[in-house]
Amino acid sequence: MGKRKALKGLGAKFGATVRKRYTRIYKLLKLKRTCPKCGSESLKREASGIWVCKKCGYKVAGGAYRP
């Protein structure tokens, strides 16, 4: 069995370029982020451009895939 990537339904019909782009963005989105207020690694994306620390509740506005 081969390695499974986080491609959720992107088969051969979408092409290699789209799959590579999606994989790059997905990996960037799922990285562990540090909270600028408390310093813990629990900053998660709540919505597009809104990042919330799960520990202290601090909200940060930023980019869609990076705070």
SULZILIN-V653171 format. One record per pair of residues at least 6 apart in sequence whose C-alpha atoms are under 6 Angstrom apart, sorted by sequence separation. I is the first residue (numbers start at 1). J is the second residue. D is the distance in whole Angstrom. If there is no record, write none. Layout:
I | J | D
I | J | D
This chain:
34 | 40 | 5
45 | 51 | 4
52 | 58 | 6
34 | 41 | 4
44 | 51 | 6
52 | 59 | 5
33 | 41 | 5
35 | 43 | 5
44 | 52 | 5
51 | 59 | 6
34 | 43 | 6
43 | 52 | 6
51 | 60 | 5
33 | 43 | 5
43 | 53 | 4
42 | 53 | 5
50 | 61 | 5
42 | 54 | 6
49 | 61 | 6
49 | 62 | 5
49 | 63 | 5
49 | 64 | 4
48 | 64 | 5
29 | 65 | 5
